[in-house]
Each structure stands twice: as structure tokens, then as C-alpha cells.
Amino acid sequence: MAMAIRNPRDPNTLSNYNNFVTSHTTANFNIDFTKKQLDGSVTLNLISTTDAEAKEILLDTSHLNIKDVKVDGAAPKWKLLSRFEPYGSALSIELDQGVYYGRSVEVHVGLTLKCRVGMWSYRAHTPDVKSTFNFNLRSPLPVLASGLPTGAKDFAPGKDGEPGTLLYTFKQEIPIPSYLFAIASGDIASASIGPRSTVWTGPEEIRASQWELEQGTENFIQAAEKLVYPYAWTTYNVLVLPPSFPYGGMENPIFTFATPTIISGDRENVDVIAHELSHSWSGNLVSNASWEHFWLNEGWTTYLERRIQAAIHGEPHRDFSAIIGWKALQDSMATFGEDHEFTKLVIDLKGKDPDDAFSSIPYEKGFIFLYHLEKLIGKEKWDKFIPHYFKIYARKSLDSYDFKSTLLSFFSSDPHATSSLRTLDWDSWFYGPGFPPKPDFDTSLVDICYGLADKWKTLAPFPSVPASASTETTTATATTSTTMDRNESFKPHSSDIKGWTAKQVVVFLETLQSHPSALPPHAVELMGSTYGFATSTNVEVVSRYLGIGLRARDEGVYGMTAKLLGEVGRMKFVRPLFRKLNDVDRELAVETFEKNKDFYHPICRGLVEKDLFGKK
């Protein structure tokens, strides 16, 4: 048998996945709500990729209590190696003899997992390895997992007053990387949101969630299918999670886990579902080989999401969303600094924590790269490449160099496209820090937002003078600018934003955020009361309004900010608001964090700690 050399492409794993790859995983767990833990085992079918050269299996683990290990039914020597931050503790399993190329070995790991730990793994925790799954999950409450449900059975009575349990089973026949392994259990109800879609959430929230999602979900699926190819996972469902969930959504196959901030009562934030649905092709079927190439997941997904928006709402909406994305890109660049390693499209994560690199950059810079390729090659030709790409790499993982070679190969017989691609500076796109060239976006949907922002800017002080100016000049300028209203004819009224979408409001607010000078506090109060921002239930809107208020040092929003930070755990809102609150009232920021830190997801909590207190 011919032997292929498998070079590891992921620097953020302790496993020797270049020697063994996981072909199938069986997860058997009892979900214990009293102890807040999962107790059970995982069985891995590993295939050797060397000719009996490896005498050890190394698996990634993090915060697991390993109870026992078996290899093909026998008890081997094993040990949990010392923890190596930030990657965890490798589980070392000795083999009596090597395993020949192509042959398999079954590894059984008994373990206990505390459910509040956060990120964890039990095998090669790298997106460069995919396997099929079976889930056997026993719980007193309904269970969801990243597979198709195959039934509930085998009721077991509870002991010592504990409730009885059912065994819930799921099967995932499409290979997925381990980061898409997901389990949820709780007091959840369901409702239909389409012919192949269901929403799950708490019983009290189910009707609002159904109303929010039932109008758009199937339309999103059909638009994506026309762009790429038919949906591969049978059903597409949404689990709306508690407010501590740190992301907008998590693209777990079959069951997207979503933030409750999209349930805003106005159907204005459901495009998050278009994004997570797009992951059904980009990220789930076709995965980045390591987090150094994260843009292949998120840049492609953002691109597909905006193509779905264009198909449903019209082409101007794609550029409108991209303009909002550009502001998110600006914010991330400001956070890291434009020369930072993490502002590149392809980043170096050797010895680094991938969570530290998380930002909007792979989403937005990746989108702009694909948008640029579409314009460079021509949309009609580019649209033929999209399904080709997703067919070539379906059920596989790839890196940026695979993407480049596939793109060049696809257009090699097209002289015009090949000539256009020769003009592309691949090194600058892949390895250049900072901003990409800004596209000439269609601004037809944002011009009205810019116009209103310009009127509000007249209520702001003149831009502050340079730091080198004299104290007398600075004081005089500040006095003059705070008393001068440069547009006395502008009288804000609620009709200013009548008929606007929430996204238009977001653009208006972000335009003011970018202005060199802050609004005076009285203008912030006027805006909040006139336009209803202070009482809005749309977190996308209210968080940006609070950001403007914090910059203005309007003490009236300090308490509102602290209150929101105790109700929402989505990092998109939590981290920027904590930074801004810290700038104006550090005591309140620290007090708010200490009060709510156990509410936040561990990833969110850790990043906010770094923001407030520096590296730990």
C-alpha cells in the first residue's frame, strides 16, 4: 500500500495527529445537573498514517478528569502530561507495538467533565482532523447535540429522589472537526420555523423566538443553495441560548447555537442566522486546517451571508452590511494596532492562544479579499468557482495555500481570468498587516444615515486642539466650543428616523462614534429620549448609543451600561462597553465585572480580565 506523508499544519495542538487520525467518535455521557458535570466515556477509532513508526498516541485534553484508558480492550500505560498553556494537558498512551499504515486502533477514554469549564476537548483538538460521530446522552431533561436525532429510549428511574432519565441518541454521518462537538440539555421547548427547521429555547421564550425566525429561515436556506449547492445536513435548527452565551452564534451542525440578542422583537437581527447557516458550507463542510487560516472559515461565511442578503433584500443591502463590517474592522485594527500580527489574513499562532487573536479581522478582511476576487474576475465567472471550491474540499480541511492553488487551477484555461489573477499581490493580501484596500461600496442605503449624523455633529465641540497647544488656548477653545451651537436650525425629532431599519440606526450611531469630537452630554440625553435609544430592546442599537454616551462622559448612561453588562454576555457588546466604561469610571467597571464575572462564559470572562487588568 502506498504511504502518504501527513505533515501537521496546526501549531495549536499537543496531539500527534500526523501519526493517527480520528475516523469515528462515540460519545457516551450521563448529564448530571446536580454536580454540573458530564460523566462517561469517549471511544475513538484512530487510523495510523505511518508504518508502525509511532509507539505513542497523544490526545489533546483540557480540564478533564481522566478515569481510565483502554486500547483495543486492553489497559495500556497512560499518563496526563503537565499542563502546557494555553493548549491544555496531553494524554499520553503507550502502545506495545506500532500500528501499520491504514490499520485502525480503538481507544476508549473514561472521563468526567465539569460543565462550567468552557473550552475542552478529548482528542486531537485541531480543525485539521474530522470524524463521524455517535452520541449516547442520558439526561433528566431534553438533549440536543450536533447530529441528527435517532430517538429517546431506555428510561431509568431516579435514585434517592433524583428524577428519572432517558437516553437520547444522535448520529452525525458527515465528518466534523472536534470544535463542532456540542451538547445542550435543559428545560427547552420547540416550535417549527420552516419545513426543515425548528427553533428550541426556554418555554417562556419560545413564541417570541418562533415569531422572530419563522419568516426568514427557509428563504435563507434556499438562497444559499442556489449560490453553492443543496444543504447537506438534512435539517437546520436553532437553539436560542441563555444571555451568557458569548458569541452571536455558534455554527454547530444541524443545531445552530444562537445568542438571545437576536430576539429583539423587530426581526432586525436575524441576519445572524444567515451567517450561521452559511457555515453549513463554509467551516462545517469545508474547514480551515488551523486557526492561522481562520479567514477561510469566517471570511467565506461572511461573504456567503452577504450574498444571501443580496438575494433576498437586493444588491445594495450587501454593500450596506459591508459598510457596517468596515466599521467593525476599524475597531479591531484600533484595538490591536495596524502593525500587529493579528491584523494579517494569515497569522502566526505558534506558541500563542488562538482566543487572543479573535476579532472581526478574519471576518471582514477575509470578506473584502473574496469581494475583491469577485470584482477582479467578474461575478459570473466567480460564481462558477464557488460551488467548485465547496465540492473539492467538502468533508476536508484546507489552508490558504490550498485555496490559492485551487483558484489558480480552476481559471487556468481562462486567459482573461488568469491575466487578472497575475496582478494579485498574494503576499500583501495574506501577510500584510493593517487595512486592505477599501472597496468602492454602494452607499445608497447609508447616505441618509450620514446626513443625519452630520446634523448631530454640529452639536459636538470643535475637534480638540493638539496636545502641544498652550493651556490658555486649550481652555479658551473648549469654552467656546461647548457654548457654540453651529446649527441652531437643527431640532431633532422622532420623525428623523421614521421608517429606518435598525442597521441604518447602527450606521448613524457608528458614524458619530467615529467623529473626532464627542457629543456633549446634553445632546446624548436628547438623542436617547427623542429617538427612543435609551429604552430600546435592540442590543445592537442600545450598545452603540451607550458607547456614544460613555465617550461623552454622560454620567446618565454609566448605570445603564453597568445594568446591560449584567444582562448580556455576548463579547461583541461586553468587551467594548467594559473598555469604554473603564476609561470613564474604572471603579464602576471593576465593580460591575466582579459582580457579574460568574455570569459570563469563561472565554468572555478571561478576555475581559485581560482588558481590565492586563495579562494574567
N, C-alpha and C positions, 0 to 999 in steps of 0.2 A: 504494500500500500504506500502510495506517495505521501510524503510528510510535508505539511506546510509549516513554516516558521511563523509563530504568532508573537509579534513584538508588543509589549504593553504600551498603550498610548495614554494611560491615565496616571498622572503623578500623585493623585489624591486617594490612593488605596494602599493598604498594607497586605492585600491578598497576592497570591502568586497566580493570578488569573491567566497569565501566559502559559502556565503548565496545566491548569484544569479550568474548564468552563462548565457552568451550570446549564443543564439542558431541561431539567424539570424540578419544581419545588412543590412539596406538600407541606402545608402549614396546619398544625393541629393545636388549637388553643381553647382553654377554658377562660372565659372573661369573668373576672371576679370584681364586682363593683365595690364590695366592702373593703377589700385590700387594695383596690385600684391597680390591678395588675393582670397581665396575661400569663397563664401558666400552661405549659405544654411542650411541644417539640416541633422541629422543622427537619424534614428529610430532603436531602439534596441528591440529585443524580448528577454526578460530575463525570465529564468525559476528558480523558487525557489527551493533551495536544503535543506530548513528547513521547519518545520511545523508551519508556520506563526510566527516564532520567531523574524525575523528581521523587524524592523519598519523604516528602512532607507536603501536607496540604495547609495552606494559610488562608483563613477566612477573616473578613472584617467583622468586628463586633464593637458595640458601644453601649455601655450601661446595661449589660446583660448579666444575669446570674446563670452561668452555665452549670448544669447539674450532672450531665453525663454525655458521653460521646460514643458512638459505635460506627464502625466501618464494615460494611457488608455483614452486619450482625455480630461482629466480634468487638471486644473492648480494646482499643489501642491506647498507647501512651499519648496524653494530650496535656496542654497547659495553656493558660491565658497569659500572654506576654504583657509586660509592663505597658501601661497606657502611654501612648505617644500622641501628644496633642498636635493638631486638632483632630486626628484621624481615629482615635479610639485605641482598642486593645486587640491585637491579632490573636486569633485562636489557632494554635499550632497543633497539628495532628500528625503523629509519626506513622509512616507506613512500613510494614515489614519488608515490602518489596515494591519496586516501581510498577506503574501501570502502563501497559503498552499503548501506543498511539491508537486512538479511536475507541478504545475499550472504556467501559464505564465503571464507576465505583459508587456505592450508595453510602452517604454519610448522614447519620442520624444525630441530631443535637437536641438534648433536653434542656429547656431553659425557662427562666421566669423574667418577665419584663414589667417594670413599673410603668404605668400608663402615662404618667405626667412627665416623663424624662424628655420626650421630644424626639429628635432625630435619633434613629437607631438602625442597626442592621444586623444580619446574621449570616452573611455570606460575602462574596465579592461585591462590595458596595460601590460599584462602578457602572455607569451607563453603557460601558463597552461590553457588558455581558447581559444577555437576555435569556429568560426561560419561560416555559409554560407553568401554570400554577393549578393546584387544587387547594381549596380552603375548607377546613372542617372546624367550625367555630361554635362552641357551646356557650349559651348565654341565657339569662332570665328575661332579656329584652331583645327586640328585633335587631338583626345584624345586617349590615351591608359590607361588601368587600369588592375589590377590583376584579370581578369576574361575573359571569352570568349565573344567576341563582339556579340551583338544581334541586332545591327543596329544603324543607324543615322536617325533622323526624326525631325518633328516639327520645321521647320525653323522659326526663329523670326527675323524680320527686326531690324536693329540697330537704336538707337535714337541719335539725336544731332551729327550726323556724325560718330558715332561709327559703326563698322562692324556688320553685322548680325551674328546670332549664330545658331548652330544645337544642338540637344540633342543627345548625344552619350550614348548608354546603354550597359552594360556588366553584365554577370551573373557568379557567382562562386558557383558551387554546391558542391564543396569539402570544408569542414570546414578548415579555416586557422586562425592562430593567427593574432592579430591586427598589429604586426610589418611588416606583409607581405601586408598590405593595401598600395597600391601605385597608384598614378595618374601622368600621364605626358601629357602635351599638348604643342603644338608648331608647328613651320613650319617644319614638318617632312615628309620624303618620305619613300617608302618601296620597297623592292626587294626580290625575292624568294632566299632562300639559301638551299632549300631541299623540299621534298614532303609534309612535315608538318611544315615547318619553314620559317619564314620571318625575315629579318633584317629591322629595322627602324632607321633613323638618319636624319641629315640635308641633304637637296638636293645636296649640293656640296660634301658631304662626302659619298653618298650612293654607288657609284660604287666601291670605294676603300673598303668599308665595305663589300659589297657583295663578292668581289673577295677574301677577307681575310677569310670569313666564309663559303663560299658555298662548299668547298671541304671536310670539316671535320664534319659538324654539324650532318648530318644524321648518319654517321658512329659512332659518339659518342653515339647517342641515341640507336642505335641497340646493341652496345657493353654493354651499361648499362642494357638494357632489358634482355640480356642473363644472366647477373650476378645477377639481382634482379628479376624483373618481368615486364610486359608491362607498358609502360608510361601511367599514369592515367589522364593527363591534356589535352588530345586531340592534341593541337598544342604546339610547343616550339618555341618561338620567342626571338629576341634580339633587345633591344633598345640601340644604342650606344649614350651615353650622352655627354654633353659638358665637357671640360677638368677639370672643378672644381669638378667633381664627386670624392668623397674621397676614394672609395673602388675599388678593381679590378672588382668586380661585386656585384650586389645585386639580390638574387635569387627569386624575386617576381614571383609568379606562372604565367605561360603562357608567361610572358614578363620578361626575364632577363634584368636588367639594367646593362650596361657594361661600363667600362672605355674606352675612346678612345685610351689609350696607348696600347691596344691590336691590334690596326690597325697600324701595323708597316711596312706594305708593303712586308713582308717576310714570313707570316703565321707561325711565330716562337712563337707567344704568345697566340695562340688560345686555348691552354690547360686551360686557364681561363674559357672558355665555358664548357669544360669537368667538371670543378669544379662546376660551377653554375648549369649545367644540373643535376649533381649528387644530388644537393639539392632538386630536384623534388621528390626524395625518402627520403633523409635524411635532415630533417629540415622543409620541407614543408608538406609532408605526415606524417612523424614521427618527432615530435618536442621535444626539451628539455623543461622540465616543468619550469625551471627558468634558468637565466644566470649563476647560480652557477654550472650548469651541461652543460655548453656551448660545451664541448668537444663532447657530444652526437650529436650535430649538425655538428660541424666543423671537428672533428676527423674522424667521419664516412664519411663525404663528401670528405675529403682529401684521405681517404682510397679508396673509390669508384673511385675517379678521377684517382688515380694511377693504379688501376686495369683496367680502361678503356685505359689508356696509354699503359699498358702491352698488352692488347688485340689487339690494333691497331699497335703499333710500335715494340712490342717484350718485353719479360720479363725484360731484362737489363734496359729498359727505366724507369721502375717503381722504381728500386733502384737508378737510376741516379737522378730522381726527388726527391727521399727521401734524397739523399745526399745534394742537394740544400736546402731542407727543414731543414736538421740538422743545416746548417749554419744560417738559419733564427731563429731557436730555440736558438742557441748560442747567437745571437744578442739580443734576447728578455731576455734571462737569464742575460746577462750583463747589460741590462737596469734596470731590477728590482733588481738584486742581487739574488743569488741562494737560499737564505733562505726566500725569500719573499712569502707571502700568495698567490700572483697571479701566482706563478710558479707551483702550485699544479694542479692536474687534476680536482679535486672537490674543489672549493674555497668558502670562506665565504664572502658574499657580504652584510651582514646585515649592514645597515646604510651607504653603500658605493655606489658610482656611477659605474654601470657596464661598462661605457665607459672607466673608468680609468684602467680597467683590460684587455682591448682589446690588444691582441698581437698575435704572431704566436704560442704561447704555446698550447692553446686548439686544434689548427690545428695539430701541429707537435707531441706534446706529446700524443695527442689522437690517431693520426695515428700510432705511434710506439706501443701503447698499443694494438690496434687491429692487427697490424702486428705481434706482439709477440704472441697474441692468435692464430692467423693463424698458426704460426710455432709450437706452443705448441700442438695444437690439430691435426694439419695436414690439408693441404689445401683442400683435397677432402671432409673431414667431415665438415670443417669450411664453405665451400661453400654451404652446405645444410642448415646451420644455417642462412645465410644471408637473403634469401627470407622469411624464417620463422619469423625472427625478424621484418622485414618490413611489414609482413602481420598482425602479432599480434598487432602492435602499429599503423597501418595505421589509419589516421584521429584522432590520440590521441597524448597526450604528456606524457613523462616519465622522471624519474630521473635515476641517476646512480644505485640506489638500485633495481629499476625495471629491468634495463639491466642485472645486476648480477644474479638476481633470474631467469630471463628468460633463460639466458645462461646455468646456472646450471641445470635447469629443462629440457632443450632440450637434454642435454647429459647425463641425469641421468640413462638412460638404456644402456649407453655405458661405460663399466668398464674402458677401456683404457683412454678414454677422461676424465672421472670422476677422475681417478687417477692423470692424468696430471693437471687438474684444482685444485686439492687439494694442489699442490705445489705452487700455485699462492699466492703471498702475496698481497691480495686485499688492505689492509690498506696502504701499501707502494705505490702502484700504484695510489690509489685515493687521499691520503692525504700527501704523501711525497713530500716536496719541491725539487726544483732543477731538474737536468737531470735524465731521465730514463736510464736504461742500453742501450748502443748504439748497435744496431744490426750489424751483420757482413754483410754489404751491398756489393753487386756485384759492383766492381769498374772498370769494363772493359771499360766503356764509359768515365771515368774521368781520367784514368791513364795518357793519353796523355796530358790532361789539367794540371795535377800535374807536369808532366815532363817539360812542357814549363814554368810553374811558377817557378820551381826550377832554371831554367836558369836565369830568371829575378831576382830571389832573390840574385844572385851573384852580381848584380849591386847595391844592397842595402848595407848600412853601416852594420858593425857588430852590434849585439844586444847591446843596451845601457848598460853601467855598472851600478851596484847597486847605489842607492842614497847615500849610506854610503861612497862611494869611494871619494878620495881626489879630489879637484878641478884640481890639476895638472894632475892626472891620467885621469880624465874625458876629459879634454881638449885635451890631447895627443891622447887618443883613438879616439875621434871624428875627429881630424885632420887626423889621419891615415886612419880611416875607410872611410872617404869621398873621399880620394885620391886613395884608393886601389881598383882596379878592379880585382876581384878574378877569372874572367873567360874572359880573353881578347879575346878568340876564339869565343865567342858568339856575333854574329852580327844579330840583329833582322831583319826579312824580312817579307813582307806581306804573303809569302807562308807558314809561320809558322802556320797560322790558316786557310789555304785553305781547304774548304770542311767541316769546323766546323759548328755546329748548334749554334744558339745564346745561348742556355743553356750551351753548352760547354765553350763558351766565359765567361759566367757568373761564372762558376766554376773556371776557370782560374783566373778571377779577384778577386773572393772571397777568393781564396787560398792566393793571395798576400795580401789581406786585413788582413788576419789572421797572417801574418808573424810578428815576434816580432819587426822588424825594418821597417820603411817606406822607399820607394824608394826615391832616390834623385830627385829633381825637373826636372833635365835634362832628366832622364830616363822616367819620366811621360810624358814629351813632346814628347820624341822619340816614346813611345808606342802609344800615341794618333795619331801621324802623320803616323806611319808605318802601323798600323792596322785599321786606319780609325775610331777609337773610338770617337775622338773629334768631328766628323761630323755625327755620327750615328743617324739614326731616330728611333732606337730601344731604348726606355727609360730604359728597363731592363739593357741594356749594358752601355749606356752613364751615367746613375746614379751611377753605380758602379765604372766606370772609374773616374768620378768626385770625388767620395769618396776617391779613392786612391790619387788623386791629392791634395785634401784638407789635407789629413794626411801628405803628403809630403811637405805641405806649398808651393805648386807651385802656385804662385800668378796668373799665367796664367789661372787657372781654376776658380778663385774666381768669376769673372764676368760671366763666362759660367754657374756657379752654380746659381747665382742670376737670370740669364735670364731663366733658366729651372724652377726655383721656381715660376716664374711669368707666366708660361705656363701650368704647370701640378699641379693638386690639389689632386692627389692620395696619401693618407697618407703613403703608403708603401715607397714612394720616398721622400715626403716632409719632414717628421719628421726626418729621419736620416740625410738628407742633411742639414737641418737647424741646427741640433746639431753639425755637423762637421764644418759647416761654422762659427757657433758661437764660436767654440774652437779656430779658427784661425783669425777671423775678426769679433768681436762682433758688431762693428759699422755697417758693411755691412749687417750682419744678421738681426739686428733690423730694419735697413732702408728697407731691402727687405721685411720683414714681414709687416711693416707699409704701404708700397706701395701696397701690394697685399692682405691684410687681407680681404678686401671685396670680393675678387675673390674666396676665399676659402669657402668650405662648413662650416657651423657653428661648426660641430663636429671637423673638422680638425683645424679650427681656434682656438678653445678652447684648444685643446691638444698642439698645437704649442705654444700658450701663456704660458701654464704651463711649457713646455720645456725651453722656453727662459726666463721667468720672475718668475717662481715658482708658487706655489698655489695661486689662486685668491680667 
